[in-house]
Amino acid sequence: MKRITIKDIAREMGIAASTVSRALQNHPDISEATRKAVNAYAHEHNYKPNIMASNLRKASNTTVGLLIPSATNFFFARVLKGVEKVAAETGYNIVISQTDDDPEREKAAIRSLVSLRVAGVLGCLNNSLEVCEMLREVLEDEMPLVLFDRLLPVECDQVISDDFGGAFRAVEYMIHSGARRVAYYSSTLREHTGAERFRGYKEALKKYDIPFDERLVLDCSHREDAMIMTPDFIRTVGVPDAILATNDQTAAGILQSAKMLGISVPDQMQLCGFSNDMITRHTDPLLSTVQQHAREVGEEAMRHLLSRIEEKEAPAPPQTMIMPTDLIVRESTH
C-alpha cells in the first residue's frame, strides 16, 4: 500500500500542506479543532512521518545547494558571484551542481542535495512537469527553495529579470533610430524568459504601429546556428533595418555572418543582443545589448533563501522579485 503523505492529507481535507505539518506537530498557531481533525485523519489512514524530511527540518547547518545549467556561462558565473558574496557575509557555504539544462540531471542533483541535508536550495531549472513536481515535494518537506532567472509554476520565492522591459526598450530604441523592419532571433517560447522577450519585441512594434510580420522572426538562439541560418534568412526576407537577438552569443553570430555578406552594421542594419555577455566588448563593432544584472540576481536570490531558512513564524506568501534590466548602447546601433 502506498504510504500516505502530508500532501495527501492536505488535499483530502482541503487545507494547506503547511497547516497539516504544523497540526501534526501540535503547533500552537493551529486551532485545537484542526489539530484533532488532522491527527485523527492521519491515525485513521496510518500516516507515518518522513524521517528523512524530519531530520532535514531539524538539521542546523550552513550549507546551501545551487543548481545552475553551467558555471562557465557568463550570466550564471555572475549569478554565482552574487550568491557567494552574500554567503560569505553570512557564514554560509555553497554546494554547486551543474545540470547542463538536462531535466534528468536536475532531478538527480535535487535528490543529492536533499540527501546532503542542505539548509536550502537555489536553482535555475527546466519547466518540465517532473522537475516541477519534485520541487513541490521539496517544499512540502519544508526545505527552503528559491528559484531564479526562469519563472516556474512552483509556489516559492522567485527572482527573475525584466525580460519584457529589456526587449521592449531595445526595439523601441532601434525604432527611434529609424528602423521599421525589425527582426527577432528567438529562443524557445515554452519558457518564461523566451516568451517575455518575444512579448516585449511585439509590444514595441505595436506601440509604434508597425505590423507584426512572422517572417521576420527566426527560431535561433545559438551563435553557430546564427552564422549558418542568417544568409538564408536575409536572402528570404531581405536585409532588415534592425535585429534583436535573444542573447549576445546569437548576436555575435549574426554580426559575423553580416560581415561575410557585406552588410554594414549599423549603417545598413542595427543589431542588439541580450545579457551583456563578455563577447559584447570584443566584437567589431561593439555590440549594443540589454544588461541583466546577474550578480544582483544572485545576491537577491540568496537573501530570499536566507530569509526563508531563518523564518521562525508561519511562512509568508511566496514572492516574485523582478530585477531591472538596462539598455547599453554601443556601436552596433545608431
C-alpha positions as CSV (number, residue, x, y, z in Angstrom):
1,M,0.0,0.0,0.0
2,K,1.3,3.5,-0.9
3,R,2.3,5.5,2.2
4,I,0.0,8.5,2.7
5,T,1.8,11.8,2.8
6,I,1.2,15.3,4.2
7,K,0.3,16.3,0.7
8,D,-2.4,13.6,0.5
9,I,-3.9,14.6,3.9
10,A,-3.9,18.3,2.8
11,R,-5.7,17.5,-0.4
12,E,-8.3,15.3,1.2
13,M,-9.0,17.8,4.0
14,G,-8.9,20.9,1.8
15,I,-6.2,22.7,3.8
16,A,-2.6,23.7,3.2
17,A,0.2,21.2,3.5
18,S,2.0,23.6,5.9
19,T,-1.1,23.6,8.1
20,V,-1.2,19.8,8.2
21,S,2.5,19.7,9.0
22,R,2.1,22.1,12.0
23,A,-1.0,20.3,13.2
24,L,0.8,17.0,13.3
25,Q,3.5,18.7,15.4
26,N,0.8,20.2,17.7
27,H,1.9,23.7,16.8
28,P,0.1,26.4,19.0
29,D,-0.7,28.5,15.9
30,I,-3.1,25.8,14.7
31,S,-6.5,25.6,16.4
32,E,-7.3,22.7,18.7
33,A,-10.1,21.6,16.4
34,T,-7.9,21.5,13.4
35,R,-5.1,19.7,15.2
36,K,-7.5,17.0,16.4
37,A,-9.1,16.6,13.0
38,V,-5.7,16.3,11.2
39,N,-4.3,13.9,13.8
40,A,-7.4,11.7,13.7
41,Y,-7.3,11.5,9.9
42,A,-3.6,10.7,10.0
43,H,-4.1,7.9,12.5
44,E,-7.1,6.5,10.6
45,H,-5.1,6.3,7.4
46,N,-1.9,5.0,9.1
47,Y,0.2,8.1,8.3
48,K,3.9,7.6,9.0
49,P,6.2,10.7,9.1
50,N,9.0,11.0,6.6
51,I,12.1,10.6,8.9
52,M,14.4,12.0,6.3
53,A,12.3,15.1,5.9
54,S,12.0,15.4,9.7
55,N,15.8,15.2,10.1
56,L,16.2,17.6,7.3
57,R,14.0,20.2,9.0
58,K,15.9,19.8,12.2
59,A,19.3,20.0,10.6
60,S,21.1,23.1,11.6
61,N,23.8,23.7,9.0
62,T,25.2,26.5,6.9
63,T,25.4,24.8,3.5
64,V,23.0,25.7,0.7
65,G,22.7,24.0,-2.7
66,L,23.0,25.9,-6.0
67,L,21.7,24.4,-9.2
68,I,22.7,26.1,-12.5
69,P,23.0,25.0,-16.1
70,S,26.6,25.9,-16.4
71,A,29.2,27.8,-14.3
72,T,31.1,28.8,-17.5
73,N,28.1,30.7,-18.9
74,F,28.7,34.4,-18.3
75,F,25.3,35.1,-16.8
76,F,25.4,32.1,-14.4
77,A,29.0,32.9,-13.5
78,R,27.9,36.3,-12.4
79,V,24.9,34.9,-10.5
80,L,27.3,32.6,-8.7
81,K,29.4,35.7,-7.7
82,G,26.4,37.3,-6.2
83,V,25.4,34.2,-4.3
84,E,28.9,33.7,-2.9
85,K,29.1,37.3,-1.8
86,V,26.0,37.1,0.4
87,A,27.0,33.6,1.6
88,A,30.4,34.8,2.7
89,E,28.9,37.7,4.5
90,T,26.5,35.5,6.4
91,G,28.7,32.5,7.1
92,Y,27.1,30.1,4.6
93,N,28.8,27.6,2.2
94,I,27.7,26.8,-1.3
95,V,27.5,23.3,-3.0
96,I,27.2,23.8,-6.8
97,S,25.6,21.4,-9.2
98,Q,25.9,22.0,-13.0
99,T,23.0,20.4,-14.8
100,D,23.6,21.3,-18.4
101,D,19.8,22.1,-18.7
102,D,19.1,18.3,-18.6
103,P,15.9,17.5,-16.5
104,E,17.3,14.1,-15.5
105,R,20.5,15.7,-14.2
106,E,18.4,18.3,-12.4
107,K,16.3,15.7,-10.7
108,A,19.4,13.7,-9.7
109,A,21.0,16.9,-8.3
110,I,17.9,17.7,-6.3
111,R,18.0,14.2,-4.7
112,S,21.6,14.6,-3.9
113,L,21.1,18.0,-2.2
114,V,18.2,16.5,-0.1
115,S,20.3,13.6,0.9
116,L,23.1,16.0,2.0
117,R,20.6,17.8,4.2
118,V,21.5,21.2,2.9
119,A,19.8,24.2,4.6
120,G,18.1,25.3,1.4
121,V,18.2,25.2,-2.4
122,L,18.7,27.9,-5.1
123,G,18.0,26.9,-8.6
124,C,17.6,27.8,-12.3
125,L,15.8,24.8,-13.7
126,N,13.7,23.4,-16.6
127,N,10.0,23.9,-16.8
128,S,9.3,20.2,-17.0
129,L,6.4,18.5,-15.3
130,E,8.7,16.0,-13.4
131,V,11.2,18.7,-12.2
132,C,8.4,21.0,-11.0
133,E,6.7,18.1,-9.2
134,M,9.9,17.3,-7.5
135,L,10.4,20.9,-6.4
136,R,6.9,20.9,-4.9
137,E,7.8,17.8,-2.9
138,V,10.9,19.6,-1.6
139,L,8.7,22.5,-0.5
140,E,6.2,20.1,1.2
141,D,9.1,18.6,3.2
142,E,9.7,22.2,4.4
143,M,13.0,22.7,2.7
144,P,13.5,26.4,1.8
145,L,13.6,26.8,-2.0
146,V,14.2,29.9,-4.2
147,L,14.3,29.8,-8.0
148,F,15.8,32.4,-10.3
149,D,16.0,33.6,-13.9
150,R,13.2,31.3,-15.1
151,L,9.7,31.6,-13.7
152,L,8.3,28.2,-13.0
153,P,4.8,27.1,-11.8
154,V,6.0,26.4,-8.3
155,E,4.8,28.2,-5.2
156,C,8.1,29.5,-3.9
157,D,10.1,32.7,-3.9
158,Q,11.4,33.5,-7.4
159,V,13.9,36.2,-8.7
160,I,13.8,37.0,-12.4
161,S,14.9,39.7,-14.7
162,D,12.7,42.1,-16.5
163,D,13.0,40.3,-19.9
164,F,9.8,42.0,-21.3
165,G,11.0,45.5,-20.4
166,G,14.5,44.9,-21.7
167,A,13.3,43.6,-25.1
168,F,10.8,46.4,-25.4
169,R,13.4,49.2,-24.7
170,A,15.9,47.7,-27.2
171,V,13.3,47.5,-30.0
172,E,12.0,51.0,-29.1
173,Y,15.5,52.4,-29.3
174,M,16.1,51.0,-32.7
175,I,12.7,52.2,-34.0
176,H,13.6,55.7,-32.7
177,S,16.8,55.4,-34.7
178,G,14.9,54.9,-37.9
179,A,14.2,51.1,-38.0
180,R,10.8,49.9,-39.3
181,R,11.5,46.3,-40.3
182,V,12.8,44.8,-37.1
183,A,13.6,41.1,-37.0
184,Y,13.9,38.9,-33.9
185,Y,16.1,35.9,-33.4
186,S,14.1,33.9,-30.8
187,S,14.8,31.3,-28.1
188,T,12.1,28.8,-27.1
189,L,8.8,30.3,-26.2
190,R,7.9,27.4,-23.9
191,E,9.9,29.0,-21.2
192,H,9.1,32.3,-19.4
193,T,12.3,34.0,-20.4
194,G,12.0,33.5,-24.1
195,A,8.2,34.2,-24.1
196,E,8.7,37.5,-22.2
197,R,11.4,38.8,-24.6
198,F,9.3,37.9,-27.6
199,R,6.3,39.7,-26.0
200,G,8.5,42.8,-25.4
201,Y,9.5,42.7,-29.1
202,K,5.9,42.5,-30.3
203,E,4.6,45.2,-27.9
204,A,7.3,47.7,-29.0
205,L,6.2,47.2,-32.7
206,K,2.6,47.6,-31.6
207,K,3.3,50.9,-29.8
208,Y,4.7,52.4,-33.0
209,D,2.0,51.0,-35.3
210,I,4.5,48.6,-37.0
211,P,2.6,45.4,-38.2
212,F,4.0,42.2,-36.8
213,D,5.5,40.1,-39.6
214,E,6.1,36.5,-38.6
215,R,8.6,36.1,-41.5
216,L,10.9,38.4,-39.5
217,V,11.1,36.0,-36.6
218,L,13.7,33.3,-36.7
219,D,13.9,30.4,-34.2
220,C,17.6,30.7,-33.5
221,S,19.4,31.1,-30.1
222,H,23.0,29.8,-30.6
223,R,26.0,31.5,-32.2
224,E,26.8,28.7,-34.6
225,D,23.2,28.4,-35.8
226,A,23.0,32.2,-36.4
227,M,26.1,32.0,-38.6
228,I,24.5,29.2,-40.7
229,M,20.9,30.5,-40.8
230,T,21.4,34.2,-41.3
231,P,22.4,34.1,-45.0
232,D,19.3,32.1,-45.9
233,F,17.1,34.3,-43.7
234,I,18.3,37.5,-45.4
235,R,18.0,36.0,-48.8
236,T,14.4,35.2,-48.0
237,V,13.3,38.4,-46.2
238,G,15.9,40.9,-47.3
239,V,18.1,43.0,-45.0
240,P,16.0,44.1,-42.1
241,D,16.5,47.6,-40.6
242,A,17.4,46.0,-37.3
243,I,17.6,42.7,-35.4
244,L,17.1,42.0,-31.8
245,A,18.8,38.7,-30.7
246,T,17.6,36.8,-27.7
247,N,21.2,36.6,-26.4
248,D,24.6,38.0,-27.1
249,Q,26.2,34.9,-28.5
250,T,23.5,34.8,-31.2
251,A,24.0,38.5,-31.9
252,A,27.7,37.8,-32.4
253,G,26.9,35.0,-34.8
254,I,24.6,37.4,-36.8
255,L,27.3,40.1,-36.8
256,Q,29.9,37.7,-38.2
257,S,27.5,36.5,-40.9
258,A,26.6,40.0,-41.8
259,K,30.3,40.8,-42.4
260,M,30.6,37.8,-44.7
261,L,27.5,39.1,-46.6
262,G,29.0,42.6,-46.9
263,I,26.2,44.1,-44.7
264,S,27.4,47.2,-42.8
265,V,26.4,47.2,-39.1
266,P,24.9,49.6,-38.0
267,D,24.6,51.6,-41.3
268,Q,22.5,49.1,-43.1
269,M,21.3,47.0,-40.2
270,Q,21.2,47.8,-36.5
271,L,21.9,44.9,-34.1
272,C,21.3,44.4,-30.4
273,G,21.9,41.4,-28.1
274,F,20.7,40.5,-24.7
275,S,22.6,39.8,-21.4
276,N,25.7,41.9,-21.7
277,D,28.0,38.9,-22.1
278,M,31.8,39.4,-22.3
279,I,31.7,38.9,-26.0
280,T,29.9,42.2,-26.5
281,R,33.2,44.0,-25.5
282,H,35.2,42.2,-28.1
283,T,33.2,42.4,-31.4
284,D,33.8,44.9,-34.2
285,P,31.6,47.0,-34.0
286,L,31.0,46.6,-30.3
287,L,27.5,45.1,-29.6
288,S,24.7,47.0,-28.1
289,T,22.9,44.8,-25.5
290,V,20.3,44.6,-22.8
291,Q,22.1,44.2,-19.4
292,Q,20.8,41.7,-16.9
293,H,22.2,42.5,-13.5
294,A,23.2,38.8,-12.9
295,R,25.3,39.4,-9.8
296,E,22.4,41.3,-8.2
297,V,20.0,38.5,-9.2
298,G,22.3,36.1,-7.3
299,E,22.5,38.4,-4.3
300,E,18.7,38.9,-4.1
301,A,18.0,35.1,-4.5
302,M,20.5,34.3,-1.7
303,R,19.0,36.9,0.6
304,H,15.5,35.5,-0.1
305,L,16.7,32.0,0.7
306,L,18.4,33.0,4.0
307,S,15.1,34.8,5.0
308,R,13.3,31.5,4.4
309,I,15.9,29.4,6.3
310,E,15.7,31.8,9.3
311,E,11.9,32.1,9.2
312,K,10.5,31.5,12.7
313,E,6.9,32.3,12.3
314,A,4.4,30.8,9.8
315,P,5.8,31.1,6.3
316,A,4.9,34.3,4.4
317,P,3.3,34.0,1.0
318,P,5.8,33.4,-1.9
319,Q,7.2,36.4,-3.6
320,T,8.3,37.0,-7.2
321,M,11.0,39.7,-7.5
322,I,11.5,41.3,-10.9
323,M,15.0,42.7,-11.3
324,P,15.5,45.7,-13.6
325,T,17.4,45.5,-17.0
326,D,19.2,48.3,-18.8
327,L,19.8,49.0,-22.4
328,I,23.6,49.5,-23.1
329,V,24.1,51.4,-26.4
330,R,27.3,50.7,-28.2
331,E,28.4,50.7,-31.8
332,S,26.0,48.2,-33.4
333,T,23.1,50.6,-33.1
334,H,22.8,54.2,-34.1
